[in-house]
Amino acid sequence: MTVKSSTVYHALLSGYINVGLLLPDEVCRAAEDAYRNGKVPINATEGFIRQILGWREYVRGLYWHMGRDYGKSSYFDARRPLPAFFWNADIAMNCLHHAIAETLDNAYAHHIQRLMVIGNFALLSGLDPKEVCEWYLAVYIDAFEWVELPNTYGMALYADGGKMASKPYAASGKYINRMSDYCSDCQYNPNKNTGPDACPFNALYWHFLDRNAEKLGNNPRLGMPYRNWSRMNGNSKTALIQQAESFLKQMDCGKTPKPSRQGSLW
Protein backbone atom coordinates (compact mmCIF):
# COMPACT_ATOMS: atom_id res chain seq x y z
CA MET A 1 0.00 0.00 0.00
CA THR A 2 1.32 3.42 -0.89
CA VAL A 3 0.20 7.03 -0.93
CA LYS A 4 1.77 7.24 -4.41
CA SER A 5 -0.86 5.04 -6.07
CA SER A 6 -4.41 4.00 -5.30
CA THR A 7 -4.18 0.88 -7.48
CA VAL A 8 -0.50 -0.21 -7.22
CA TYR A 9 -0.33 -3.53 -9.16
CA HIS A 10 -4.01 -4.42 -9.06
CA ALA A 11 -5.78 -5.18 -12.32
CA LEU A 12 -9.05 -3.24 -11.75
CA LEU A 13 -11.06 -5.99 -13.44
CA SER A 14 -13.43 -6.89 -10.60
CA GLY A 15 -15.98 -4.21 -11.44
CA TYR A 16 -16.15 -5.26 -15.09
CA ILE A 17 -16.39 -8.96 -14.22
CA ASN A 18 -18.99 -8.53 -11.48
CA VAL A 19 -21.34 -6.47 -13.68
CA GLY A 20 -20.95 -8.94 -16.57
CA LEU A 21 -18.97 -6.82 -19.04
CA LEU A 22 -16.18 -9.39 -18.85
CA LEU A 23 -16.67 -13.12 -18.32
CA PRO A 24 -14.47 -14.94 -15.79
CA ASP A 25 -13.65 -17.64 -18.35
CA GLU A 26 -12.43 -15.22 -21.01
CA VAL A 27 -10.30 -13.34 -18.48
CA CYS A 28 -8.65 -16.56 -17.27
CA ARG A 29 -8.04 -17.76 -20.82
CA ALA A 30 -6.51 -14.40 -21.80
CA ALA A 31 -4.08 -14.72 -18.89
CA GLU A 32 -3.25 -18.30 -19.90
CA ASP A 33 -2.66 -17.23 -23.51
CA ALA A 34 -0.34 -14.47 -22.33
CA TYR A 35 1.71 -17.04 -20.41
CA ARG A 36 1.87 -19.45 -23.33
CA ASN A 37 3.02 -16.60 -25.58
CA GLY A 38 5.85 -15.81 -23.20
CA LYS A 39 4.47 -12.46 -22.02
CA VAL A 40 3.77 -13.37 -18.38
CA PRO A 41 5.68 -15.63 -15.93
CA ILE A 42 3.98 -18.78 -14.61
CA ASN A 43 3.75 -17.56 -10.99
CA ALA A 44 1.93 -14.35 -11.99
CA THR A 45 -0.41 -16.26 -14.29
CA GLU A 46 -1.24 -18.88 -11.68
CA GLY A 47 -1.85 -16.28 -8.98
CA PHE A 48 -4.10 -14.24 -11.26
CA ILE A 49 -6.19 -17.20 -12.42
CA ARG A 50 -6.44 -18.60 -8.89
CA GLN A 51 -8.05 -15.38 -7.67
CA ILE A 52 -10.84 -15.72 -10.24
CA LEU A 53 -11.25 -19.47 -10.69
CA GLY A 54 -10.46 -20.28 -7.06
CA TRP A 55 -11.19 -17.49 -4.61
CA ARG A 56 -14.04 -15.81 -6.52
CA GLU A 57 -15.87 -19.12 -6.98
CA TYR A 58 -15.25 -20.10 -3.35
CA VAL A 59 -16.86 -16.85 -2.21
CA ARG A 60 -19.81 -17.29 -4.58
CA GLY A 61 -20.31 -20.91 -3.54
CA LEU A 62 -20.17 -20.06 0.15
CA TYR A 63 -22.75 -17.30 -0.21
CA TRP A 64 -25.31 -19.55 -1.87
CA HIS A 65 -24.50 -22.49 0.41
CA MET A 66 -25.03 -20.48 3.61
CA GLY A 67 -28.43 -19.21 2.52
CA ARG A 68 -30.53 -16.26 3.61
CA ASP A 69 -29.59 -16.31 7.28
CA TYR A 70 -25.92 -15.67 6.53
CA GLY A 71 -25.02 -12.19 7.73
CA LYS A 72 -27.73 -11.90 10.39
CA SER A 73 -25.71 -12.83 13.49
CA SER A 74 -22.68 -11.26 15.18
CA TYR A 75 -20.19 -13.72 16.66
CA PHE A 76 -18.47 -11.07 18.79
CA ASP A 77 -21.74 -9.27 19.58
CA ALA A 78 -20.25 -6.13 18.03
CA ARG A 79 -22.67 -3.21 18.20
CA ARG A 80 -20.66 0.02 17.87
CA PRO A 81 -22.17 2.36 15.24
CA LEU A 82 -20.21 3.22 12.12
CA PRO A 83 -18.15 6.38 12.79
CA ALA A 84 -18.88 9.47 10.71
CA PHE A 85 -15.35 9.50 9.26
CA PHE A 86 -16.27 6.47 7.14
CA TRP A 87 -18.18 8.98 4.99
CA ASN A 88 -15.61 11.79 4.84
CA ALA A 89 -12.21 10.21 5.67
CA ASP A 90 -11.74 12.91 8.31
CA ILE A 91 -9.48 10.85 10.58
CA ALA A 92 -5.87 11.48 11.60
CA MET A 93 -4.81 7.85 11.22
CA ASN A 94 -3.07 8.15 7.86
CA CYS A 95 -3.77 4.57 6.72
CA LEU A 96 -7.51 4.92 7.36
CA HIS A 97 -7.58 8.40 5.90
CA HIS A 98 -6.04 7.29 2.60
CA ALA A 99 -7.93 3.99 2.30
CA ILE A 100 -11.31 5.61 2.98
CA ALA A 101 -10.62 8.75 0.91
CA GLU A 102 -9.57 6.69 -2.11
CA THR A 103 -12.66 4.53 -1.64
CA LEU A 104 -14.95 7.55 -1.62
CA ASP A 105 -13.14 9.19 -4.56
CA ASN A 106 -12.80 6.12 -6.78
CA ALA A 107 -15.46 3.65 -5.58
CA TYR A 108 -12.47 1.33 -5.34
CA ALA A 109 -9.79 0.16 -2.91
CA HIS A 110 -7.59 -2.87 -3.41
CA HIS A 111 -8.07 -5.91 -1.20
CA ILE A 112 -5.31 -5.16 1.33
CA GLN A 113 -6.85 -1.76 2.06
CA ARG A 114 -10.31 -3.30 2.36
CA LEU A 115 -9.24 -6.20 4.59
CA MET A 116 -6.23 -5.08 6.60
CA VAL A 117 -6.90 -1.36 7.05
CA ILE A 118 -10.64 -0.65 6.93
CA GLY A 119 -11.86 -4.15 7.78
CA ASN A 120 -9.19 -4.63 10.44
CA PHE A 121 -10.16 -1.36 12.12
CA ALA A 122 -13.84 -2.31 12.04
CA LEU A 123 -13.04 -5.70 13.58
CA LEU A 124 -10.80 -4.37 16.35
CA SER A 125 -13.18 -1.52 17.19
CA GLY A 126 -16.23 -3.77 17.42
CA LEU A 127 -18.22 -1.98 14.73
CA ASP A 128 -21.67 -3.37 14.00
CA PRO A 129 -21.28 -5.94 11.16
CA LYS A 130 -24.60 -4.92 9.60
CA GLU A 131 -23.55 -1.28 9.32
CA VAL A 132 -20.07 -2.17 8.07
CA CYS A 133 -21.48 -4.51 5.40
CA GLU A 134 -23.96 -1.87 4.27
CA TRP A 135 -21.09 0.61 3.92
CA TYR A 136 -18.98 -1.79 1.82
CA LEU A 137 -22.01 -2.53 -0.34
CA ALA A 138 -22.68 1.17 -0.85
CA VAL A 139 -19.21 2.48 -1.66
CA TYR A 140 -17.52 -0.08 -3.95
CA ILE A 141 -18.26 -0.33 -7.66
CA ASP A 142 -17.67 -4.10 -7.68
CA ALA A 143 -19.82 -4.83 -4.60
CA PHE A 144 -22.78 -7.15 -4.96
CA GLU A 145 -24.10 -8.98 -1.93
CA TRP A 146 -22.89 -12.42 -3.05
CA VAL A 147 -19.27 -11.20 -3.16
CA GLU A 148 -19.39 -8.47 -0.53
CA LEU A 149 -21.06 -10.34 2.32
CA PRO A 150 -18.67 -13.32 2.64
CA ASN A 151 -15.60 -11.11 2.22
CA THR A 152 -16.75 -8.46 4.71
CA TYR A 153 -18.99 -10.25 7.19
CA GLY A 154 -17.05 -13.51 7.08
CA MET A 155 -13.42 -12.70 6.33
CA ALA A 156 -12.85 -9.11 7.49
CA LEU A 157 -15.13 -9.14 10.54
CA TYR A 158 -15.17 -12.86 11.44
CA ALA A 159 -18.78 -12.20 12.39
CA ASP A 160 -19.79 -15.68 11.20
CA GLY A 161 -17.56 -17.31 13.83
CA GLY A 162 -15.24 -19.01 11.37
CA LYS A 163 -17.45 -20.32 8.57
CA MET A 164 -15.56 -18.25 6.00
CA ALA A 165 -12.04 -18.08 7.44
CA SER A 166 -10.06 -20.02 10.02
CA LYS A 167 -9.03 -16.96 12.07
CA PRO A 168 -9.85 -13.24 12.39
CA TYR A 169 -7.64 -11.06 10.21
CA ALA A 170 -6.60 -8.88 13.15
CA ALA A 171 -3.33 -6.97 13.04
CA SER A 172 -1.53 -4.14 14.80
CA GLY A 173 -0.02 -0.98 13.35
CA LYS A 174 3.28 -2.79 12.92
CA TYR A 175 1.72 -4.91 10.15
CA ILE A 176 0.44 -1.82 8.35
CA ASN A 177 3.88 -0.23 8.66
CA ARG A 178 5.49 -3.28 7.03
CA MET A 179 2.95 -3.33 4.22
CA SER A 180 2.79 0.38 3.37
CA ASP A 181 4.35 3.84 3.48
CA TYR A 182 1.35 5.28 5.34
CA CYS A 183 3.08 5.41 8.72
CA SER A 184 5.98 7.58 7.59
CA ASP A 185 3.72 10.62 7.31
CA CYS A 186 1.36 9.86 10.19
CA GLN A 187 1.14 11.62 13.56
CA TYR A 188 0.97 8.20 15.20
CA ASN A 189 3.97 5.94 15.76
CA PRO A 190 3.40 2.25 14.86
CA ASN A 191 6.21 1.25 17.21
CA LYS A 192 4.53 2.75 20.27
CA ASN A 193 1.71 1.02 22.16
CA THR A 194 0.71 3.71 24.61
CA GLY A 195 0.89 7.49 24.86
CA PRO A 196 -0.62 10.34 22.82
CA ASP A 197 1.37 9.50 19.68
CA ALA A 198 0.97 5.70 19.85
CA CYS A 199 -0.72 4.05 16.85
CA PRO A 200 -4.33 3.27 17.89
CA PHE A 201 -4.15 -0.04 16.04
CA ASN A 202 -1.66 -1.40 18.59
CA ALA A 203 -3.79 -0.99 21.71
CA LEU A 204 -6.97 -1.89 19.80
CA TYR A 205 -5.34 -5.15 18.70
CA TRP A 206 -4.59 -6.27 22.25
CA HIS A 207 -7.93 -4.98 23.50
CA PHE A 208 -9.67 -7.11 20.86
CA LEU A 209 -7.74 -10.25 21.81
CA ASP A 210 -8.31 -9.69 25.50
CA ARG A 211 -12.06 -9.12 25.33
CA ASN A 212 -12.54 -12.11 23.03
CA ALA A 213 -10.14 -14.53 24.74
CA GLU A 214 -12.95 -16.93 25.65
CA LYS A 215 -13.94 -17.33 22.00
CA LEU A 216 -10.51 -17.11 20.36
CA GLY A 217 -8.05 -18.35 22.99
CA ASN A 218 -8.05 -21.92 21.68
CA ASN A 219 -7.70 -20.99 18.01
CA PRO A 220 -4.38 -22.59 16.97
CA ARG A 221 -3.64 -19.77 14.53
CA LEU A 222 -3.75 -17.27 17.39
CA GLY A 223 -1.56 -19.24 19.77
CA MET A 224 1.46 -16.96 19.46
CA PRO A 225 -0.27 -13.62 20.16
CA TYR A 226 -2.13 -15.10 23.12
CA ARG A 227 1.13 -16.46 24.52
CA ASN A 228 2.67 -13.02 24.12
CA TRP A 229 -0.33 -11.47 25.90
CA SER A 230 -0.04 -13.93 28.77
CA ARG A 231 3.63 -13.07 29.24
CA MET A 232 3.02 -9.32 29.55
CA ASN A 233 3.09 -7.87 33.03
CA GLY A 234 -0.09 -6.56 34.58
CA ASN A 235 0.82 -2.88 34.27
CA SER A 236 1.49 -3.19 30.54
CA LYS A 237 -1.83 -4.96 30.00
CA THR A 238 -3.71 -2.33 32.00
CA ALA A 239 -2.06 0.49 30.06
CA LEU A 240 -2.97 -1.09 26.71
CA ILE A 241 -6.59 -1.66 27.72
CA GLN A 242 -6.92 1.90 29.00
CA GLN A 243 -5.31 3.28 25.83
CA ALA A 244 -7.77 1.39 23.62
CA GLU A 245 -10.81 2.30 25.71
CA SER A 246 -9.83 5.96 25.69
CA PHE A 247 -9.64 5.91 21.89
CA LEU A 248 -12.97 4.10 21.55
CA LYS A 249 -14.63 6.55 23.94
CA GLN A 250 -13.34 9.47 21.86
CA MET A 251 -14.59 7.80 18.68
CA ASP A 252 -18.02 7.18 20.21
CA CYS A 253 -18.21 10.90 21.00
CA GLY A 254 -17.03 11.88 17.52
CA LYS A 255 -13.84 13.42 18.93
CA THR A 256 -11.13 11.42 17.17
CA PRO A 257 -8.27 13.66 15.95
CA LYS A 258 -8.62 15.02 12.43
CA PRO A 259 -5.83 14.94 9.83
CA SER A 260 -3.50 17.92 10.11
CA ARG A 261 -3.48 18.22 6.34
CA GLN A 262 -5.22 16.54 3.44
CA GLY A 263 -3.05 13.92 1.76
CA SER A 264 -2.72 13.81 -1.99
CA LEU A 265 -1.85 11.11 -4.47
CA TRP A 266 -0.24 13.60 -6.78
C-alpha positions, 0 to 999 in steps of 0.5 A: 500500500502506498500514498503514491498510487491508489491501485498499485499492481491491481488489475481493476477488473473486478468491477467489469467482471462482477457487472458482466462486461467481462466473463471470468472464463475469457479473463482466465483464458486471456491470462493463460494465452499471455503465459503461453506466448511468453508475455507473463511468468507462470507464478503471476499467471497462476496467482491471477487465475487462482483469484478468479477461478479459485477465490471468486468461486469459493466466495460465490459458492459459500454465499449460496450455500449459507443461505438467507440467514448468513449475515444476520448474526454477530459472533463477537456481539459487536454493536458500535455504530459506524463512525462518521469518518467512514463517509468523509475520511476525516481521521488522523490515522493516515492509513484509514484516511487514505484507504477511505478517501480513495474509496470515496473518490474512486469507488475502489480500494484494493483488497489489502486496504479493504481487509487489513486497514478498513476491515481490520479497524472495524473488527478491532473496534467492534463496529456493527457488522450490519452497518459495516457490510452496508457501507462496503455494499454502498461504496464499492463499484464491484460490490454485490451482496454475493461477493461483498457479504462473505468477504466483509462479514465472514473474512474481514469481521469474522462475524460468522464465527469461522465459517468463511475463514479459520481466524480473524484477520486482526493486526496491529499498526506494525503490520500496516507499517510493514505493508505500506508507506502510510506510517511515515507521514502519520502523527501516530507511531506504529512502534509505540503502544501507549501514549498520545502518539501511539498508533491506535491499532496497537492498543486496539489489537490487544484490547480485541484479543483480551475481550474475546479470549474466551472465543478465540483463545483456543484458536491454533492460529492465534496461539502466538499472540495469546502467549505473548499477551499472557507473558506481559506484566499486569501494568502493561496490559492495563495500560494497553486496555486503557489506551484502547478504551480511551480511543474508543470513547473518543470515537463514540463521542465523535472526537477522534483527531482530524488529519492535520493536512489533506493527503494527496496522491499527486 
